[in-house]
Amino acid sequence: MLVNGIWQEKWQPVQAQDEQGRFIRQTSTFRHWITPDGASGPTGRGGFKAEAGRYHLYVAYICPWASRTLMARRLKGLEAMIGVTVVNPRLTDQGWQFGGFPGADEDPLHDSRYLHELYTRADPQVSGRATVPVLWDKQTGAIVNNESADILRMLNSAFSHLVDQGPNLYPEALAAEIESLNRDIYTDLNNGVYQAGFASSQPAYEEAYGKIFTRLDALEARLGDGRPYLFGDVLTETDIRLFVTLVRFDAAYHGLFKCNRNTLNAMPALHAYLHRILALDGISETVDLDHIKAGYYSIKALNPSGIVPVGPRH
């Protein structure tokens, strides 16, 4: 936790909680936008123009929010334009660390040891948690954005005049439906698994558990008509939002987070959907099960022994 630019305490998984023991997620700190001409986006200041080689993305394979941005980068053909650094999946007392694990990178821009050093480099007085993803501007030495929903959307459109590739993940004709289903999936599932895993009371846990499986049942029914994606034949950002939770479900949420009514194998439509998206060109490269398991099972509050389960392998 950073307070006025100073790391204050050991990393803790529970960001905040209400009086009923419900887990409350921190809001993101940096909300600027990359736009084709550098004009201001929906939030933040302007000056962040879409340019090849100017921006760098810091992610963790363990993190579903960061993985949204990795998927968008791949689907939109932005690998040559935006570099990526993957942090160590095991959470330390100072949060995310660079290097020291197979597939984890050192910081190529600043030789930082911990991610929170990037936050204080961008803002010496910053307060809050140092989270991934981080979209960094190499030209001005600033964090553009650390909100995955924003980054996902700007990667979809900001660079289209430079690289016209991949599906439009936010088609205007579906905008209202996307926003509605995004909210439902976030509340009940994306964040719901964390509310179950980090609940500090039995009622809070059971409330989250109920929402998770009610939403999974609804999605199973929705996909049960044979449609390839949530909105039919069109792959959208909502599919990305759902996929990143599903691909971690059996490996982490089912056991460690006590979301254990059933695994995804018991839900044939969702299971097939998961593998359909995983088979898209380049998407499997955004998933690292060893990082996912090592990261989640390094959370001492939930797994004091630090033992990482051998399965599942697929």
C-alpha positions in Angstrom: 0.0 0.0 0.0 1.4 3.4 -1.0 0.6 6.5 1.1 1.9 9.7 -0.3 4.4 7.8 -2.3 5.8 5.7 0.5 5.3 2.0 0.8 3.6 1.6 4.2 2.8 -2.0 5.0 2.9 -5.6 3.8 0.7 -6.5 0.9 -2.7 -7.8 1.9 -5.3 -9.4 -0.4 -8.3 -7.7 1.1 -8.5 -4.2 -0.1 -11.5 -3.1 2.0 -14.6 -4.6 3.4 -18.0 -3.4 4.5 -19.8 -4.0 7.9 -21.2 -7.3 6.6 -17.7 -8.7 5.7 -18.1 -8.1 1.9 -14.9 -7.6 -0.1 -14.7 -4.1 -1.7 -12.5 -3.5 -4.6 -10.3 -0.4 -4.9 -11.0 2.0 -7.7 -8.3 2.7 -10.2 -6.0 5.8 -9.8 -4.9 6.7 -13.3 -7.6 7.2 -15.9 -6.1 9.0 -18.9 -6.8 7.7 -22.5 -4.8 7.1 -25.6 -6.7 8.6 -28.6 -5.9 8.8 -32.3 -5.1 12.5 -32.2 -4.1 12.9 -28.5 -7.3 14.6 -27.5 -8.8 13.9 -24.1 -10.7 10.7 -23.7 -13.8 10.1 -21.4 -11.6 10.8 -18.3 -8.3 12.4 -17.5 -6.1 14.8 -19.5 -5.1 14.8 -23.1 -1.8 14.5 -24.8 -1.6 10.7 -25.2 -1.6 10.2 -29.0 -1.7 6.7 -30.5 1.9 6.1 -31.8 3.8 3.0 -32.5 6.4 2.1 -29.9 5.4 4.9 -27.5 3.5 2.7 -24.9 4.3 -0.3 -22.7 2.0 -2.7 -20.9 2.8 -4.2 -17.5 0.8 -7.3 -16.7 0.6 -10.5 -14.6 -0.6 -13.7 -16.1 -2.3 -14.5 -12.8 -4.5 -11.4 -13.0 -7.8 -11.7 -15.0 -8.0 -7.9 -15.3 -4.5 -7.7 -16.8 -5.2 -10.6 -19.1 -8.1 -8.7 -20.7 -5.6 -6.2 -22.0 -3.3 -9.0 -23.3 -6.1 -10.5 -25.2 -7.1 -7.2 -26.8 -3.5 -6.5 -27.7 -3.3 -9.8 -29.5 -6.7 -9.7 -31.2 -6.1 -6.2 -32.5 -2.6 -7.0 -33.8 -0.8 -4.5 -31.6 2.1 -6.7 -30.5 4.7 -4.7 -32.5 3.3 -1.4 -31.3 3.0 -2.0 -27.6 5.6 -3.9 -25.6 4.7 -6.1 -22.7 6.4 -7.0 -19.4 5.1 -9.8 -17.2 5.7 -9.6 -13.5 6.4 -12.5 -11.1 3.1 -14.2 -10.2 3.9 -14.8 -6.5 2.8 -11.8 -4.5 5.4 -10.5 -2.1 5.1 -8.2 1.0 5.7 -5.3 -1.4 3.2 -6.5 -4.0 4.1 -7.4 -7.6 7.8 -8.0 -8.2 9.8 -8.2 -11.4 11.7 -11.4 -12.4 12.6 -14.4 -10.3 10.1 -16.8 -11.8 10.0 -18.7 -15.2 8.3 -16.5 -17.7 8.5 -13.4 -15.6 10.4 -10.4 -16.9 12.7 -7.8 -15.4 11.6 -4.2 -15.9 13.1 -3.2 -19.2 12.4 0.5 -18.9 13.5 1.5 -15.4 15.1 -1.6 -13.9 12.6 -1.4 -11.0 12.4 -4.2 -8.5 8.7 -3.8 -7.6 5.7 -2.5 -9.6 5.0 0.1 -6.9 8.2 1.9 -7.9 6.5 2.7 -11.3 3.6 4.3 -9.5 5.9 6.6 -7.5 7.9 7.4 -10.6 4.7 8.5 -12.3 3.4 10.4 -9.2 5.8 10.8 -6.2 2.8 11.5 -3.9 0.5 8.7 -5.1 -1.6 6.8 -2.5 -3.3 3.4 -3.0 -2.5 -0.1 -4.2 0.0 -0.7 -7.1 -2.1 -2.9 -9.4 -1.8 -4.4 -12.9 -2.4 -3.8 -15.7 -0.3 -0.6 -16.1 -0.2 1.2 -19.4 3.0 3.3 -19.4 3.9 6.2 -21.7 7.6 6.1 -22.5 7.6 9.5 -24.0 6.4 11.4 -20.9 7.2 8.9 -18.2 3.6 8.7 -17.1 1.1 6.0 -16.3 -1.7 6.5 -18.8 -4.1 4.2 -17.2 -4.4 1.3 -14.7 -8.0 0.4 -15.3 -8.3 -2.7 -17.4 -11.8 -1.8 -18.7 -10.5 1.5 -20.1 -7.4 -0.1 -21.6 -9.4 -2.9 -23.2 -11.6 -0.3 -24.9 -8.8 2.1 -26.0 -6.8 -0.8 -27.5 -9.9 -1.7 -29.5 -10.2 1.7 -31.2 -7.3 4.1 -30.6 -4.8 2.5 -33.0 -7.2 1.5 -35.7 -5.8 4.1 -38.1 -2.4 2.6 -37.7 -3.3 -1.1 -37.6 -6.7 -2.2 -38.9 -6.9 -5.8 -37.7 -9.1 -8.0 -35.7 -12.8 -7.7 -34.6 -14.4 -4.6 -33.4 -14.9 -5.6 -29.7 -17.3 -2.8 -29.0 -19.7 -2.4 -32.0 -22.0 0.5 -31.6 -25.1 -1.5 -32.5 -24.5 -3.7 -29.5 -23.3 -1.0 -27.1 -26.3 -1.0 -24.8 -26.4 -4.8 -24.6 -22.7 -5.0 -24.0 -22.8 -2.5 -21.1 -25.7 -4.3 -19.5 -24.1 -7.8 -19.7 -20.7 -6.4 -18.7 -22.3 -5.1 -15.4 -24.0 -8.4 -14.7 -20.9 -10.5 -15.3 -18.6 -8.1 -13.4 -20.9 -8.0 -10.3 -21.8 -11.6 -10.1 -18.8 -13.4 -11.6 -15.6 -11.4 -12.3 -15.7 -9.7 -8.9 -18.0 -12.2 -7.4 -15.3 -14.9 -7.1 -13.2 -12.5 -5.2 -16.1 -11.6 -2.9 -16.5 -15.3 -2.2 -12.7 -15.9 -1.7 -12.1 -12.9 0.4 -15.3 -12.8 2.4 -14.8 -12.3 6.1 -18.2 -13.6 7.2 -20.3 -16.6 6.3 -23.3 -14.6 5.1 -21.0 -12.5 2.8 -19.5 -15.7 1.3 -22.8 -17.4 0.8 -24.3 -14.3 -0.9 -21.4 -14.2 -3.3 -21.5 -17.9 -3.9 -25.2 -17.8 -4.8 -24.6 -14.9 -7.3 -21.7 -16.8 -9.0 -23.6 -19.9 -9.7 -26.8 -18.1 -10.6 -24.9 -16.2 -13.2 -23.0 -19.3 -14.5 -26.3 -21.1 -14.9 -27.7 -18.2 -16.8 -24.7 -18.1 -19.1 -24.8 -21.8 -19.6 -28.4 -21.5 -20.8 -27.6 -18.5 -23.0 -24.8 -20.4 -24.8 -26.8 -23.6 -24.8 -28.6 -22.6 -28.1 -25.3 -23.2 -30.0 -24.2 -19.6 -30.5 -20.4 -19.3 -30.6 -20.2 -16.1 -28.5 -22.3 -14.2 -26.1 -23.9 -12.0 -28.8 -24.1 -14.6 -31.5 -21.4 -14.7 -34.2 -19.7 -11.5 -33.0 -16.8 -11.6 -30.6 -17.0 -8.6 -28.2 -15.2 -7.3 -25.1 -17.9 -9.1 -23.0 -16.5 -12.4 -24.2 -13.0 -11.3 -23.1 -14.4 -10.3 -19.7 -16.1 -13.7 -19.2 -13.2 -15.8 -20.6 -10.6 -14.5 -18.2 -12.7 -15.6 -15.2 -13.7 -19.0 -16.7 -10.1 -19.9 -17.6 -9.1 -19.5 -13.9 -12.2 -21.1 -12.4 -11.2 -24.7 -12.0 -7.5 -23.9 -11.3 -8.1 -21.3 -8.6 -11.6 -20.2 -7.8 -13.2 -23.7 -7.4 -10.8 -24.7 -4.6 -9.0 -21.8 -3.1 -12.0 -19.4 -3.3 -14.5 -22.0 -2.3 -16.6 -21.6 -5.5 -17.1 -25.4 -5.4 -20.6 -26.3 -6.4 -19.1 -27.8 -9.6 -16.2 -27.3 -12.0 -16.7 -26.0 -15.6 -16.5 -29.6 -16.9 -20.0 -30.0 -15.5 -21.3 -27.1 -17.7 -20.9 -28.3 -21.3 -21.9 -25.1 -23.1 -19.5 -23.0 -21.0 -16.8 -25.6 -21.2 -17.0 -25.7 -25.0 -17.2 -21.9 -25.1 -14.0 -21.6 -23.0 -12.1 -23.8 -25.3 -13.5 -22.1 -28.4 -12.0 -18.8 -27.3 -8.8 -20.4 -26.1 -8.4 -21.8 -29.7 -8.5 -18.3 -31.2 -5.2 -17.4 -32.8 -2.7 -16.2 -30.1 -5.1 -16.4 -27.2 -3.5 -19.4 -25.6 -0.3 -17.4 -25.4 -2.1 -15.0 -23.0 -2.8 -17.8 -20.5 -0.1 -19.4 -18.3 -1.6 -21.9 -15.9 1.7 -22.3 -14.0 1.6 -18.5 -13.3 -2.1 -18.6 -12.4 -1.7 -21.4 -9.8 1.6 -20.1 -8.4 0.1 -16.7 -8.0 -3.2 -17.5 -6.4 -1.8 -20.2 -4.1 0.9 -17.7 -2.9 -1.8 -15.7 -1.1 -0.8 -16.5 2.5 -4.1 -15.4 4.0 -5.9 -18.2 2.0 -3.1 -20.8 1.7 -0.6 -20.5 4.6 1.4 -23.6 3.5 2.1 -22.2 0.1 1.5 -25.6 -1.5 0.5 -25.3 -5.1 -1.8 -28.1 -6.4 -0.5 -30.2 -9.2 -3.8 -30.2 -11.2 -5.6 -29.3 -13.2 -3.2 -29.4 -16.1 -5.8 -28.3 -18.8 
